[in-house]
Amino acid sequence: MELIQDLTNLRRRVRAWRQAGDQIALVPTMGNLHRGHLRLVQEARAYAQRTVVSIFVNPMQFGPQEDFAAYPRTLAQDRELLETEGTDLLFAPSVTTVYPRPPEEQTRVEVPGLSDILCGARRPGHFVGVATVVCKLFNMVQPDLAVFGEKDFQQLLVIRRMTEDLCLPVGILGVPTVREADGLALSSRNGYLLPEERARAPAVRRALGDAADGLRTGQGLAETEQRAVQELQQAGLRPDYVSVRRAADLSPPEPTDSDLVILAAAWLGKARLIDNLRVSRPT
Ligand code: PAJ
């Protein structure tokens, strides 16, 4: 596996692959890789001859009080994992390669509406940072396909919308969430959990499962959300939100909508855990 950190060499490599007729898949990440990320790499490899993984802890998607400085950076270990997975190229640019201008002069990509609700309401500017960096990575790597996790369900929809609205010639593939045996969704931020917090963390998946059962048996939306919030509080978490939405666009469901998603975000110690569960409701 080749490690490239600058644009000139990246473009040279990608051009050679294109000339050889190879399709290219990109897996954007912020590193500290776990089995969830590696599943995305496996999917990418199944669809394209060449797989590029990017590792870039993107300052633009972190709020001023968030964990940009503390975010785990484990490049040597990530490199070994990607090597084992048969990745062709690891692209790990510096902040100045991705953002040559000061933040206030940087061109931005905004997906209004979808970016301002749920996690976007709690983390103002977060999805502008995500959409901007993913758009830039698409233009740098020029992949045919890009692979994202359904764990970050709102992020996946923001990226799909951006790709469609800007007519970017990139296919977007969503991959189901990879979990620990006890249900906790794998996340780089799980490393922030102390052992006794880790033991309580599966409450998120459990609350989502109970909420899904409620919806399937005809329980109302508001009651479902309230019960899930209480369940999280009883487990010692501090919920940001639990919300039932239409899976297609995250708008509030109409009584006739059956394809729903329950989304939750909750604090546990220093970690903000997010998760979601799709549910098909009888109409
Ligand atoms: P990061 O949190 O590193 O996640 C990179 C990709 O891995 C995302 O598409 C995310 O949804 C996926 N992922 C994370 N945990 C997963 C799990 N348990 N199962 C399946 N997929 C999982 O998301 C980001 O980075 C950034 O916002 C990024 C898109 C790279 C832009 O900076």
Residues whose N, C-alpha, C, O or C-beta is under 5 A from the ligand:
A	BS01	PAJ	P28 T29 M30 G31 G36 H37 F56 N58 V130 V133 V147 F148 G149 E150 K151 D152 V175 P176 T177 V178 A185 L186 S187
